[in-house]
Amino acid sequence: MNILNGRVNAVMPVDNYNFKAYQETQSENNTNLISRNINCTGVSAIFFSDNNVELLQLGIRNKILNLSNGEYNIGKQSDTDLKIIMRSIYFQYGKNVSSNIKGQVLDLNTRVIDWCVPEILSNIKQSAKYIMDISTMPVPLDRSELPSQKGTKQLEMMKY
């Protein structure tokens, strides 16, 4: 029986089309992300640096790979979306103390990864389920069984 009997065959890869999921634009530099609200500090300079963004990308990819037992090997996520999350985490949990800058950045990075990974895993699972749903037709239910004796006997035809 062919399990791919649905409206769309979305399970098999399509090699003809190569679309980008998003288009990166570098409209803002990293220090401008927070400069509208507060001054740039040592923590913010390191936290929003390009090197730290790349470290976060690698951390997210590795944690997704480990939590899914090697099933999902994702690519690089959108830098814009990641910076929005970083900005939110920075404003919520940033201490901005001039001592222990490395520890503060490590704490913020951990919080960013801990927020991103469950969201990405949930979206991956939802997308995989959606692809299977549109690729297969629903199986009809069997006819229900009659739970009583009523209707099982036929009336005999009598000749008068």
DABEL-V602258 format. One record per helix or strand of 3 or more residues. SS is the DSSP state (a for helix, b for strand). FROM is the first residue (numbers start at 0). TO is the last residue. If there is no record, write none. Layout:
BEGIN
((SS	FROM	TO) (SS	FROM	TO))
END
This chain:
BEGIN
((a	31	34) (a	41	46) (a	49	66) (a	78	92) (a	100	134))
END
